[in-house]
C-alpha cells in the first residue's frame, strides 16, 4: 500500500511535465514569422526627356527619367518602350536597363510615344504615363498634331448612366496651329462620326444603363493635317 502511495506523486509530476512539453510543442509553430509579400515599386513619376510634346532636332535621343522607389530595396530594372501610337501597339524600340537614361536612334520626321516600366525582379512592375514627342524632319514646315490623349472616362471604365462627359487632350508641336476634333461615338466598335470640327476637348453625351460605348477622337490642325485617334470604350451601370 505504501509503495502505491509513493508512486502516485511521481505519476502526477510526470503527467504535468508531459502536458507542459505538449503545450510547448503545439505552440512552437507560432514563433515562425509569416512570409511578407514583396511590394511592387512605385511608378516612374517623371519622364524628364523628351518632355511632353517636344520637337527634338536630333533623332539620336537620350531618354531620361526619375528613379522609382521600392520599399523592399530591390534592385530595379527599367523597360523603356517607344511606339508610333499612343496605346503602344506598334512598338519600334524596347530596351531594359538598371540606369535612368538610355540612348536610342530613331527615325526623323516622326511622332513617337514613350513610357517606362519599373520592375523589381519579383514579377512586380509599375508603368509610367505615356508622353509624345516629334523628331524633326528635313524641310518639314508643318507637323501633324499628336493623337488625342484620354482623360475621362478611363479606358474600360464602369460609369453611371445618364450624362457622361467625354474628356481628352489635343496637342501639336506647331504651337501656332489651331486644333479641331472629329468625335466618333456609338455602341459598336468603329463607331460612326457623331460630331465634326469641334473646337472644344470635352463634351457631354447621353448614355443608357447596361451598355458599352465606343469612341474615338481625330485631331486636325488648321493646315488640314489629321491624326487618327485610338478607340476607347466604357460601360454604364
C-alpha positions in Angstrom: 0.0 0.0 0.0 2.8 2.4 0.9 4.5 1.7 -2.4 1.3 2.6 -4.2 1.0 5.9 -2.3 4.6 6.9 -3.1 4.0 6.2 -6.8 1.1 8.5 -7.1 3.0 11.8 -6.6 5.6 10.6 -9.1 3.0 9.9 -11.7 1.4 13.3 -11.1 4.7 15.1 -11.7 5.3 13.1 -14.9 1.8 14.0 -16.1 2.4 17.7 -15.5 5.8 17.5 -17.2 4.3 15.7 -20.2 1.4 18.3 -20.5 3.9 21.1 -20.3 6.0 19.6 -23.1 2.9 19.0 -25.2 1.8 22.6 -24.8 5.3 23.9 -25.9 5.4 21.6 -28.9 1.9 22.7 -30.1 2.8 26.3 -29.9 6.2 26.0 -31.5 5.0 27.0 -34.9 3.6 30.2 -33.6 7.1 31.6 -33.3 7.8 31.3 -37.0 7.4 34.7 -38.8 4.9 34.7 -41.7 6.2 35.3 -45.2 5.9 39.0 -46.0 4.8 39.5 -49.6 7.0 41.5 -51.9 5.8 45.1 -52.7 5.7 46.5 -56.2 7.9 49.5 -56.9 6.4 52.9 -57.4 5.8 54.0 -61.0 8.3 56.4 -62.6 6.7 59.7 -61.7 8.7 62.0 -64.0 9.7 61.4 -67.6 12.5 64.0 -67.9 13.4 63.9 -71.5 12.0 64.1 -74.1 9.3 66.2 -72.3 5.7 66.2 -73.4 5.1 67.4 -77.0 8.7 68.2 -77.5 10.2 68.7 -81.0 13.6 67.0 -81.0 16.1 68.4 -83.5 18.2 65.2 -83.3 16.8 61.8 -83.9 19.5 60.2 -81.7 17.6 60.6 -78.4 18.9 60.2 -74.9 15.9 59.3 -72.8 16.0 60.3 -69.2 13.6 59.6 -66.3 13.4 59.9 -62.5 14.2 56.8 -60.4 11.3 54.7 -59.0 11.4 53.7 -55.3 11.0 50.3 -53.7 10.2 49.7 -50.1 11.9 46.2 -50.2 15.1 47.9 -51.5 15.1 45.5 -54.6 17.4 46.4 -57.5 15.1 47.9 -60.1 15.1 47.5 -63.8 13.5 49.9 -66.2 12.0 48.9 -69.5 11.5 51.8 -72.0 9.1 51.3 -74.9 8.9 53.7 -77.8 6.0 53.4 -80.2 4.4 55.2 -83.1 1.0 55.2 -81.4 -0.2 56.4 -78.1 -1.6 53.0 -76.9 1.8 51.4 -77.8 0.6 48.6 -80.1 3.3 49.5 -82.7 6.5 49.4 -80.6 9.6 50.3 -82.6 12.1 50.2 -79.7 12.2 48.4 -76.4 15.2 48.2 -74.0 15.8 47.3 -70.4 18.4 48.9 -68.1 19.2 49.5 -64.5 20.1 53.1 -65.3 17.7 56.0 -65.5 18.8 57.0 -69.0 19.4 55.3 -72.3 20.2 56.5 -75.9 18.1 55.2 -78.8 18.4 56.1 -82.5 15.0 56.9 -84.1 13.8 58.0 -87.5 13.4 61.6 -88.4 10.1 63.5 -89.1 8.0 61.1 -86.9 5.7 61.3 -83.9 6.7 58.9 -81.1 5.1 57.9 -77.8 7.2 56.6 -74.9 6.9 55.3 -71.4 8.9 53.4 -68.8 8.0 50.4 -66.6 9.9 49.8 -63.4 10.2 46.2 -62.2 11.8 44.6 -59.1 12.7 41.1 -60.4 9.8 39.6 -58.3 7.2 39.9 -61.1 6.1 43.3 -59.7 6.0 46.2 -62.1 4.6 49.7 -62.5 4.3 51.7 -65.7 4.7 55.5 -66.1 2.4 57.7 -68.0 3.0 58.0 -71.8 4.4 61.1 -73.4 4.6 62.2 -77.0 7.4 63.9 -78.9 8.4 64.6 -82.5 11.7 64.1 -84.3 12.4 66.9 -86.7 12.3 66.1 -90.4 14.2 67.7 -93.3 12.2 70.5 -94.9 9.2 69.9 -92.8 7.3 73.2 -92.2 4.2 71.7 -90.5 3.8 68.7 -88.3 0.7 66.6 -87.8 -0.9 67.0 -84.4 -0.4 64.3 -81.8 -3.2 61.8 -81.3 -5.6 62.8 -78.6 -4.8 61.7 -75.1 -7.6 60.2 -73.0 -8.7 62.0 -69.8 -12.1 60.5 -69.0 -13.9 58.2 -68.7 -10.9 55.9 -68.1 -10.3 53.1 -70.6 -12.8 50.3 -70.0 -14.3 52.1 -67.0 -17.7 51.4 -65.4 -19.7 54.7 -65.1 -23.1 55.8 -64.1 -25.7 56.0 -66.9 -27.3 59.4 -67.8 -24.9 62.2 -68.8 -21.3 61.1 -69.4 -18.6 63.6 -70.0 -16.0 62.7 -72.7 -12.7 64.5 -72.0 -9.5 64.4 -74.0 -6.4 66.5 -74.6 -5.1 67.5 -78.0 -1.6 68.9 -78.7 0.7 69.9 -81.5 4.4 70.9 -81.7 3.4 73.7 -84.0 2.0 75.8 -81.2 0.5 78.4 -83.5 -1.8 75.8 -85.1 -5.5 75.8 -84.2 -6.8 72.3 -83.4 -10.2 70.9 -84.1 -11.7 67.5 -83.4 -13.9 64.9 -85.0 -15.8 62.8 -82.5 -16.8 59.2 -83.3 -19.3 57.7 -80.8 -21.6 54.7 -80.6 -22.5 51.3 -79.2 -20.4 49.3 -81.7 -16.7 49.1 -82.3 -15.5 51.5 -85.1 -18.4 53.9 -84.4 -19.8 56.4 -86.9 -18.9 60.1 -86.7 -21.0 61.9 -84.1 -19.7 65.5 -84.4 -17.1 67.2 -86.5 -14.9 70.2 -86.3 -15.3 70.6 -82.5 -13.3 73.4 -81.1 -13.5 72.1 -77.5 -11.9 69.0 -76.0 -14.8 68.0 -73.7 -18.4 67.1 -74.5 -21.4 65.6 -72.7 -23.2 62.6 -74.3 -26.4 60.8 -73.2 -26.0 57.2 -72.2 -28.3 54.4 -71.0 -27.7 51.7 -68.4 -26.1 48.3 -69.2 -24.4 49.5 -72.4 -20.9 49.5 -73.7 -19.9 52.6 -75.7 -17.0 53.1 -78.1 -15.5 56.4 -79.0 -12.6 58.0 -80.9 -11.3 61.5 -81.4 -9.4 62.5 -84.6 -7.3 65.7 -84.3 -6.9 68.2 -87.1 -4.8 71.3 -87.5 -5.6 74.4 -89.5 -3.5 73.1 -92.4 -5.8 70.2 -92.9 -3.4 67.6 -91.4 -5.3 64.9 -89.4 -4.1 62.4 -86.8 -6.4 59.4 -86.3 -7.0 58.7 -82.6 -7.2 55.3 -80.9 -10.6 53.8 -79.9 -11.7 53.8 -76.3 -14.6 52.3 -74.5 -16.6 52.4 -71.3 -19.6 50.6 -69.9 -22.6 52.1 -68.0 -24.2 50.8 -64.8 
